[in-house]
């Protein structure tokens, strides 16, 4: 696939992914440019390589910013933040989401923040599309069980927790 076609197909995905992983430490569009520069569009398993490149670029962004101390502002209050009992409803949802096993958080982010299809998730994570769908369903069930409002749609709750303004 030519580089321009690949960028056209995946640019909004990569911008979105860079944005929520790096908060506002850098322009997500500039980060996406650095991601695409790292990956050959003709390489096999292109989407998987893009996700690995996102990890490298986001890590470099945090490292570049480490001396400035700005990113700690995003984590201020995590340890000393409100208790569940005194937290706002949105804070409670965030705490519940953050309390899920990391594998659940990752598949829910991929499905509802990055809006990957099951086929794309299979390319990124390995396995089949059916296995990825089953993982998302199981993670949603575990999240639903922990939600304070059992009538809430857990998929909509996860979408609502996504930080940033970019969407695929």
N, CA, C and O of each residue as an XYZ file, in Angstrom:
672
protein
N       0.862     -1.169      0.000
C       0.000      0.000      0.000
C       0.906      1.229      0.000
O       1.792      1.316      0.850
N       0.725      2.167     -0.901
C       1.530      3.382     -0.911
C       1.354      4.167      0.393
O       0.293      4.131      1.017
N       2.415      4.875      0.789
C       2.410      5.608      2.061
C       1.234      6.582      2.159
O       0.607      6.674      3.214
N       0.924      7.307      1.091
C      -0.181      8.263      1.147
C      -1.521      7.580      1.386
O      -2.353      8.093      2.135
N      -1.741      6.408      0.746
C      -2.978      5.662      0.970
C      -3.060      5.173      2.412
O      -4.116      5.236      3.041
N      -1.932      4.683      2.928
C      -1.903      4.187      4.305
C      -2.194      5.322      5.286
O      -2.955      5.145      6.236
N      -1.592      6.477      5.057
C      -1.854      7.605      5.945
C      -3.307      8.052      5.862
O      -3.915      8.395      6.876
N      -3.854      8.047      4.674
C      -5.253      8.447      4.524
C      -6.169      7.483      5.266
O      -7.160      7.902      5.865
N      -5.846      6.200      5.229
C      -6.682      5.195      5.860
C      -6.596      5.254      7.386
O      -7.607      5.082      8.067
N      -5.404      5.493      7.926
C      -5.199      5.351      9.367
C      -4.863      6.648     10.108
O      -4.670      6.617     11.323
N      -4.791      7.758      9.427
C      -4.363      9.004     10.081
C      -5.241      9.380     11.277
O      -4.719      9.664     12.355
N      -6.556      9.385     11.104
C      -7.410      9.805     12.217
C      -7.277      8.836     13.399
O      -7.351      9.259     14.553
N      -7.084      7.558     13.125
C      -6.858      6.582     14.185
C      -5.585      6.917     14.955
O      -5.593      6.942     16.186
N      -4.503      7.173     14.245
C      -3.223      7.421     14.901
C      -3.245      8.752     15.647
O      -2.692      8.843     16.743
N      -3.865      9.778     15.088
C      -3.981     11.062     15.788
C      -4.750     10.868     17.095
O      -4.329     11.355     18.144
N      -5.868     10.162     17.030
C      -6.682      9.904     18.222
C      -5.891      9.140     19.268
O      -5.905      9.492     20.448
N      -5.203      8.098     18.836
C      -4.437      7.266     19.761
C      -3.306      8.060     20.408
O      -3.075      7.940     21.611
N      -2.611      8.857     19.631
C      -1.541      9.693     20.193
C      -2.111     10.695     21.196
O      -1.510     10.941     22.242
N      -3.253     11.264     20.879
C      -3.837     12.285     21.754
C      -4.157     11.727     23.135
O      -3.750     12.310     24.140
N      -4.879     10.605     23.207
C      -5.278     10.141     24.531
C      -4.129      9.502     25.288
O      -4.174      9.434     26.516
N      -3.113      9.037     24.601
C      -1.974      8.443     25.313
C      -1.000      9.498     25.831
O      -0.325      9.280     26.837
N      -0.925     10.634     25.153
C       0.058     11.652     25.543
C      -0.581     12.893     26.134
O       0.094     13.906     26.318
N      -1.881     12.834     26.436
C      -2.594     13.991     26.958
C      -2.335     15.172     26.030
O      -2.573     15.063     24.827
N      -1.862     16.279     26.548
C      -1.589     17.435     25.681
C      -0.113     17.811     25.699
O       0.231     18.988     25.585
N       0.753     16.825     25.840
C       2.188     17.097     25.883
C       2.739     17.514     24.529
O       3.767     18.188     24.462
N       2.077     17.129     23.460
C       2.528     17.482     22.119
C       1.305     17.462     21.205
O       0.271     16.881     21.533
N       1.449     18.102     20.067
C       0.387     18.135     19.079
C       0.185     16.720     18.521
O       1.124     16.140     17.976
N      -1.025     16.153     18.647
C      -1.239     14.791     18.155
C      -1.019     14.648     16.655
O      -0.644     13.574     16.184
N      -1.249     15.717     15.902
C      -0.997     15.660     14.447
C       0.509     15.504     14.181
O       0.911     14.719     13.323
N       1.328     16.249     14.916
C       2.785     16.143     14.753
C       3.275     14.771     15.209
O       4.180     14.193     14.607
N       2.666     14.256     16.281
C       3.039     12.922     16.740
C       2.687     11.878     15.680
O       3.465     10.956     15.436
N       1.532     12.018     15.056
C       1.129     11.079     14.005
C       2.121     11.116     12.843
O       2.448     10.076     12.272
N       2.598     12.303     12.494
C       3.607     12.404     11.435
C       4.843     11.593     11.793
O       5.407     10.904     10.943
N       5.266     11.675     13.056
C       6.449     10.914     13.500
C       6.169      9.408     13.474
O       7.061      8.618     13.166
N       4.938      9.011     13.793
C       4.575      7.588     13.736
C       4.675      7.090     12.302
O       5.305      6.064     12.048
N       4.065      7.799     11.367
C       4.081      7.359      9.965
C       5.497      7.350      9.390
O       5.812      6.531      8.526
N       6.338      8.245      9.859
C       7.722      8.275      9.380
C       8.497      7.035      9.828
O       9.504      6.680      9.214
N       8.045      6.385     10.875
C       8.750      5.223     11.424
C       8.356      3.901     10.754
O       9.046      2.896     10.922
N       7.259      3.897     10.000
C       6.719      2.629      9.496
C       6.628      2.647      7.980
O       6.092      3.585      7.392
N       7.155      1.604      7.353
C       7.073      1.426      5.909
C       5.668      0.934      5.566
O       5.217     -0.085      6.089
N       4.990      1.652      4.698
C       3.599      1.319      4.367
C       3.462     -0.038      3.685
O       2.378     -0.621      3.697
N       4.521     -0.545      3.099
C       4.448     -1.833      2.416
C       4.806     -2.996      3.333
O       4.782     -4.150      2.906
N       5.134     -2.709      4.571
C       5.508     -3.763      5.506
C       4.291     -4.617      5.851
O       3.174     -4.107      5.940
N       4.510     -5.918      6.046
C       3.386     -6.756      6.476
C       2.944     -6.352      7.881
O       3.719     -5.792      8.656
N       1.689     -6.647      8.190
C       1.137     -6.338      9.512
C       1.295     -4.855      9.821
O       1.762     -4.472     10.894
N       0.900     -4.044      8.869
C       1.103     -2.592      8.932
C       0.475     -1.958     10.167
O       1.120     -1.153     10.840
N      -0.749     -2.303     10.472
C      -1.423     -1.692     11.615
C      -0.721     -2.058     12.922
O      -0.578     -1.218     13.810
N      -0.288     -3.299     13.036
C       0.459     -3.714     14.237
C       1.732     -2.888     14.373
O       2.085     -2.469     15.475
N       2.419     -2.655     13.267
C       3.641     -1.842     13.303
C       3.320     -0.391     13.660
O       4.092      0.260     14.364
N       2.189      0.115     13.179
C       1.783      1.477     13.540
C       1.577      1.598     15.049
O       2.024      2.566     15.664
N       0.903      0.618     15.640
C       0.669      0.671     17.087
C       1.980      0.617     17.862
O       2.132      1.302     18.873
N       2.916     -0.185     17.399
C       4.231     -0.225     18.061
C       4.933      1.124     17.908
O       5.576      1.598     18.844
N       4.813      1.737     16.745
C       5.426      3.050     16.527
C       4.759      4.109     17.407
O       5.438      5.009     17.901
N       3.454      4.017     17.607
C       2.771      4.947     18.520
C       3.389      4.836     19.908
O       3.652      5.852     20.552
N       3.622      3.615     20.373
C       4.227      3.432     21.696
C       5.588      4.111     21.777
O       5.900      4.757     22.777
N       6.397      3.969     20.736
C       7.730      4.579     20.721
C       7.622      6.102     20.726
O       8.329      6.771     21.480
N       6.752      6.645     19.901
C       6.605      8.099     19.799
C       6.041      8.679     21.095
O       6.500      9.728     21.549
N       5.064      8.021     21.691
C       4.497      8.516     22.948
C       5.554      8.467     24.053
O       5.688      9.418     24.823
N       6.296      7.378     24.134
C       7.366      7.290     25.136
C       8.381      8.407     24.936
O       8.799      9.045     25.902
N       8.780      8.649     23.692
C       9.735      9.733     23.409
C       9.148     11.088     23.798
O       9.875     11.961     24.271
N       7.860     11.271     23.607
C       7.204     12.521     23.985
C       7.283     12.724     25.487
O       7.597     13.821     25.949
N       7.001     11.682     26.252
C       7.105     11.782     27.712
C       8.551     12.044     28.131
O       8.806     12.858     29.019
N       9.499     11.351     27.490
C      10.901     11.555     27.832
C      11.354     12.974     27.512
O      12.068     13.591     28.302
N      10.942     13.496     26.357
C      11.292     14.864     25.985
C      10.719     15.871     26.967
O      11.329     16.908     27.229
N       9.558     15.571     27.506
C       8.874     16.498     28.396
C       9.255     16.313     29.864
O       8.890     17.130     30.709
N       9.983     15.248     30.166
C      10.262     14.909     31.563
C      10.939     16.050     32.320
O      10.625     16.289     33.486
N      11.845     16.741     31.681
C      12.540     17.833     32.347
C      11.661     19.034     32.615
O      11.971     19.853     33.480
N      10.577     19.146     31.888
C       9.686     20.296     32.043
C       8.693     20.092     33.182
O       8.159     21.062     33.721
N       8.445     18.853     33.546
C       7.559     18.554     34.657
C       6.084     18.735     34.390
O       5.276     18.515     35.292
N       5.693     19.130     33.176
C       4.279     19.391     32.897
C       3.417     18.153     33.011
O       2.276     18.226     33.468
N       3.961     17.002     32.594
C       3.078     15.843     32.554
C       2.662     15.379     33.930
O       1.656     14.682     34.062
N       3.401     15.742     34.953
C       2.989     15.350     36.302
C       1.680     16.017     36.693
O       0.953     15.506     37.545
N       1.375     17.157     36.076
C       0.107     17.818     36.361
C      -1.073     16.908     36.025
O      -2.118     16.971     36.673
N      -0.902     16.067     35.015
C      -1.987     15.168     34.617
C      -2.225     14.074     35.653
O      -3.321     13.521     35.748
N      -1.179     13.767     36.434
C      -1.294     12.686     37.405
C      -1.481     13.217     38.822
O      -1.641     12.436     39.760
N      -1.461     14.529     38.982
C      -1.641     15.120     40.306
C      -2.983     14.680     40.877
O      -4.009     14.722     40.198
N      -2.954     14.272     42.096
C      -4.185     13.895     42.759
C      -4.595     12.455     42.564
O      -5.588     12.023     43.150
N      -3.868     11.689     41.761
C      -4.268     10.298     41.583
C      -4.143      9.517     42.889
O      -5.011      8.714     43.231
N      -3.067      9.760     43.603
C      -2.893      9.069     44.880
C      -3.682      9.754     45.986
O      -4.200      9.094     46.887
N      -3.771     11.076     45.918
C      -4.444     11.800     46.984
C      -5.803     12.322     46.534
O      -6.389     13.188     47.183
N      -6.294     11.798     45.433
C      -7.568     12.254     44.892
C      -8.730     11.855     45.782
O      -8.533     11.315     46.870
N      -9.920     12.118     45.324
C     -11.084     11.829     46.158
C     -11.252     10.329     46.377
O     -10.880      9.516     45.530
N     -11.812      9.986     47.515
C     -12.140      8.583     47.735
C     -13.376      8.271     46.897
O     -14.071      9.175     46.434
N     -13.633      7.010     46.714
C     -14.792      6.628     45.915
C     -16.073      7.206     46.524
O     -16.984      7.619     45.807
N     -16.122      7.227     47.842
C     -17.325      7.699     48.528
C     -17.595      9.177     48.276
O     -18.752      9.593     48.228
N     -16.543      9.974     48.117
C     -16.726     11.422     47.935
C     -16.552     11.865     46.484
O     -16.693     13.048     46.175
N     -16.248     10.926     45.597
C     -15.991     11.267     44.197
C     -17.290     11.614     43.471
O     -18.371     11.153     43.838
N     -17.152     12.442     42.431
C     -18.298     12.758     41.581
C     -18.667     11.505     40.778
O     -17.868     10.573     40.694
N     -19.848     11.474     40.199
C     -20.224     10.303     39.386
C     -19.221     10.021     38.259
O     -18.897      8.863     37.997
N     -18.727     11.079     37.588
C     -17.744     10.852     36.522
C     -16.433     10.313     37.078
O     -15.834      9.418     36.482
N     -15.978     10.845     38.209
C     -14.754     10.335     38.834
C     -14.923      8.876     39.233
O     -13.989      8.083     39.110
N     -16.117      8.521     39.712
C     -16.368      7.128     40.078
C     -16.273      6.219     38.856
O     -15.724      5.121     38.942
N     -16.802      6.665     37.724
C     -16.699      5.863     36.500
C     -15.249      5.701     36.087
O     -14.827      4.610     35.704
N     -14.482      6.786     36.163
C     -13.059      6.703     35.818
C     -12.321      5.748     36.757
O     -11.485      4.958     36.318
N     -12.635      5.825     38.040
C     -11.996      4.931     39.019
C     -12.372      3.470     38.736
O     -11.531      2.576     38.831
N     -13.616      3.245     38.395
C     -14.071      1.890     38.087
C     -13.358      1.370     36.841
O     -12.896      0.230     36.818
N     -13.268      2.209     35.802
C     -12.587      1.821     34.566
C     -11.113      1.537     34.840
O     -10.576      0.530     34.377
N     -10.461      2.419     35.588
C      -9.039      2.248     35.896
C      -8.795      1.017     36.763
O      -7.693      0.468     36.763
N      -9.808      0.582     37.496
C      -9.660     -0.579     38.356
C      -9.819     -1.916     37.653
O      -9.630     -2.967     38.266
N     -10.164     -1.888     36.377
C     -10.261     -3.137     35.610
C      -8.869     -3.709     35.372
O      -7.885     -2.972     35.419
N      -8.774     -5.006     35.119
C      -7.479     -5.575     34.717
C      -6.952     -4.856     33.468
O      -7.735     -4.441     32.614
N      -5.644     -4.713     33.365
C      -5.043     -3.958     32.261
C      -5.435     -4.521     30.899
O      -5.595     -3.756     29.948
N      -5.592     -5.825     30.782
C      -5.983     -6.414     29.482
C      -7.380     -5.955     29.087
O      -7.650     -5.745     27.905
N      -8.278     -5.795     30.069
C      -9.627     -5.301     29.781
C      -9.584     -3.840     29.356
O     -10.240     -3.447     28.392
N      -8.814     -3.043     30.076
C      -8.704     -1.625     29.737
C      -8.178     -1.469     28.318
O      -8.685     -0.647     27.555
N      -7.168     -2.253     27.959
C      -6.571     -2.132     26.628
C      -7.556     -2.503     25.526
O      -7.663     -1.776     24.539
N      -8.279     -3.614     25.665
C      -9.214     -3.979     24.590
C     -10.387     -3.000     24.518
O     -10.890     -2.719     23.430
N     -10.825     -2.480     25.660
C     -11.914     -1.498     25.631
C     -11.449     -0.190     25.014
O     -12.210      0.445     24.283
N     -10.229      0.224     25.287
C      -9.689      1.427     24.633
C      -9.587      1.223     23.130
O      -9.965      2.098     22.350
N      -9.079      0.075     22.729
C      -8.957     -0.187     21.294
C     -10.328     -0.186     20.624
O     -10.491      0.363     19.534
N     -11.298     -0.793     21.269
C     -12.624     -0.920     20.657
C     -13.404      0.391     20.676
O     -14.083      0.715     19.702
N     -13.319      1.149     21.767
C     -14.217      2.296     21.920
C     -13.533      3.657     21.878
O     -14.200      4.662     21.632
N     -12.225      3.722     22.111
C     -11.528      5.006     21.975
C     -10.854      5.095     20.616
O     -10.921      6.125     19.944
N     -10.200      4.003     20.214
C      -9.534      3.976     18.903
C     -10.500      3.507     17.810
O     -10.206      3.655     16.624
N     -11.608      2.964     18.185
C     -12.641      2.407     17.296
C     -12.065      1.424     16.271
O     -12.378      1.491     15.082
N     -11.220      0.515     16.757
C     -10.701     -0.538     15.893
C     -11.806     -1.559     15.630
O     -12.610     -1.860     16.512
N     -11.832     -2.073     14.439
C     -12.746     -3.168     14.122
C     -12.157     -4.452     14.711
O     -10.976     -4.481     15.055
N     -12.960     -5.511     14.832
C     -12.396     -6.780     15.311
C     -11.238     -7.273     14.434
O     -10.270     -7.830     14.951
N     -11.328     -7.078     13.126
C     -10.222     -7.480     12.245
C      -8.965     -6.673     12.544
O      -7.865     -7.225     12.559
N      -9.117     -5.373     12.782
C      -7.961     -4.538     13.104
C      -7.381     -4.929     14.466
O      -6.164     -4.967     14.641
N      -8.253     -5.216     15.416
C      -7.769     -5.661     16.726
C      -6.989     -6.976     16.602
O      -5.976     -7.170     17.274
N      -7.469     -7.868     15.741
C      -6.768     -9.132     15.525
C      -5.384     -8.885     14.937
O      -4.421     -9.560     15.301
N      -5.287     -7.911     14.022
C      -3.975     -7.593     13.447
C      -3.035     -7.025     14.506
O      -1.857     -7.380     14.546
N      -3.548     -6.154     15.354
C      -2.719     -5.515     16.384
C      -2.339     -6.502     17.489
O      -1.184     -6.549     17.911
N      -3.307     -7.288     17.954
C      -3.107     -8.134     19.129
C      -2.771     -9.578     18.815
O      -2.313    -10.312     19.691
N      -2.993    -10.000     17.570
C      -2.860    -11.408     17.237
C      -4.186    -12.106     17.486
O      -5.040    -11.577     18.197
N      -4.364    -13.258     16.924
C      -5.611    -13.999     17.079
C      -6.575    -13.676     15.959
O      -6.198    -13.105     14.936
N      -7.831    -14.051     16.171
C      -8.856    -13.862     15.145
C      -9.797    -12.737     15.539
O      -9.801    -12.286     16.685
N     -10.591    -12.291     14.584
C     -11.589    -11.258     14.858
C     -12.608    -11.770     15.872
O     -13.041    -11.024     16.750
N     -12.986    -13.024     15.752
C     -13.954    -13.601     16.701
C     -13.388    -13.613     18.126
O     -14.112    -13.353     19.086
N     -12.105    -13.915     18.255
C     -11.473    -13.889     19.583
C     -11.465    -12.473     20.154
O     -11.673    -12.277     21.352
N     -11.222    -11.488     19.289
C     -11.200    -10.100     19.758
C     -12.591     -9.660     20.202
O     -12.735     -8.980     21.218
N     -13.609    -10.045     19.447
C     -14.989     -9.726     19.825
C     -15.321    -10.353     21.176
O     -15.954     -9.718     22.019
N     -14.897    -11.586     21.381
C     -15.144    -12.262     22.655
C     -14.423    -11.543     23.805
O     -14.967    -11.425     24.903
N     -13.204    -11.066     23.548
C     -12.458    -10.330     24.581
C     -13.168     -9.033     24.948
O     -13.268     -8.686     26.125
N     -13.661     -8.320     23.943
C     -14.385     -7.068     24.201
C     -15.658     -7.366     24.987
O     -15.961     -6.681     25.963
N     -16.396     -8.380     24.568
C     -17.641     -8.737     25.265
C     -17.364     -9.107     26.718
O     -18.098     -8.691     27.614
N     -16.308     -9.889     26.957
C     -15.969    -10.290     28.326
C     -15.539     -9.081     29.161
O     -15.919     -8.964     30.326
N     -14.752     -8.188     28.569
C     -14.316     -6.989     29.289
C     -15.500     -6.087     29.608
O     -15.579     -5.526     30.701
N     -16.422     -5.946     28.659
C     -17.624     -5.156     28.912
C     -18.469     -5.769     30.037
O     -19.027     -5.048     30.863
N     -18.555     -7.079     30.059
C     -19.320     -7.747     31.113
C     -18.689     -7.491     32.478
O     -19.400     -7.241     33.452
N     -17.346     -7.553     32.558
C     -16.670     -7.285     33.830
C     -16.847     -5.821     34.242
O     -17.020     -5.518     35.422
N     -16.804     -4.924     33.265
C     -17.015     -3.504     33.557
C     -18.455     -3.267     34.013
O     -18.686     -2.556     34.991
N     -19.412     -3.852     33.316
C     -20.829     -3.702     33.669
C     -21.069     -4.162     35.109
O     -21.820     -3.531     35.852
N     -20.429     -5.260     35.493
C     -20.616     -5.793     36.847
C     -20.124     -4.817     37.910
O     -20.616     -4.838     39.038
N     -19.166     -3.967     37.569
C     -18.612     -3.012     38.533
C     -19.274     -1.645     38.477
O     -19.068     -0.822     39.369
N     -20.062     -1.394     37.446
C     -20.690     -0.085     37.311
C     -21.706      0.145     38.425
O     -22.481     -0.751     38.763
N     -21.699      1.351     38.993
C     -22.694      1.638     40.027
C     -24.113      1.686     39.463
O     -25.067      1.321     40.150
N     -24.253      2.134     38.222
C     -25.567      2.204     37.574
C     -25.682      1.023     36.616
O     -25.142      1.059     35.510
N     -26.381     -0.014     37.039
C     -26.476     -1.249     36.247
C     -27.281     -1.063     34.971
O     -27.251     -1.927     34.095
N     -28.001      0.052     34.848
C     -28.785      0.280     33.628
C     -27.970      0.987     32.546
O     -28.407      1.077     31.399
N     -26.802      1.482     32.902
C     -25.974      2.208     31.931
C     -25.410      1.244     30.894
O     -25.088      0.098     31.207
N     -25.295      1.719     29.657
C     -24.662      0.948     28.588
C     -23.151      1.072     28.780
O     -22.601      2.161     28.618
N     -22.468     -0.029     29.123
C     -21.035      0.091     29.406
C     -20.219      0.580     28.212
O     -19.210      1.259     28.400
N     -20.628      0.252     26.999
C     -19.899      0.726     25.815
C     -19.976      2.252     25.727
O     -18.982      2.913     25.426
N     -21.156      2.800     25.989
C     -21.312      4.263     25.958
C     -20.537      4.914     27.091
O     -19.989      6.004     26.923
N     -20.486      4.261     28.232
C     -19.715      4.800     29.363
C     -18.241      4.868     28.984
O     -17.588      5.883     29.226
N     -17.710      3.797     28.391
C     -16.295      3.773     27.993
C     -16.027      4.879     26.973
O     -15.036      5.599     27.097
N     -16.889      5.027     25.972
C     -16.710      6.096     24.977
C     -16.679      7.459     25.656
O     -15.880      8.321     25.291
N     -17.544      7.654     26.639
C     -17.617      8.928     27.335
C     -16.424      9.249     28.200
O     -16.215     10.407     28.562
N     -15.629      8.238     28.541
C     -14.450      8.450     29.375
C     -13.220      8.856     28.569
O     -12.215      9.259     29.155
N     -13.275      8.759     27.243
C     -12.110      9.051     26.407
C     -11.707     10.514     26.556
O     -12.524     11.415     26.364
N     -10.443     10.741     26.899
C      -9.969     12.125     26.960
C      -9.687     12.661     25.557
O      -9.521     11.890     24.612
N      -9.635     13.961     25.433
C      -9.274     14.580     24.167
C     -10.481     14.876     23.289
O     -11.627     14.622     23.659
N     -10.184     15.421     22.118
C     -11.234     15.844     21.212
C     -11.222     15.118     19.868
O     -12.196     15.194     19.119
N     -10.127     14.411     19.551
C     -10.023     13.739     18.267
C     -10.725     12.387     18.307
O     -10.653     11.654     19.293
N     -11.405     12.080     17.209
C     -12.042     10.773     17.041
C     -11.695     10.262     15.659
O     -11.474     11.036     14.728
N     -11.652      8.978     15.543
C     -11.356      8.356     14.258
C     -12.482      8.598     13.298
O     -12.423      8.151     12.153
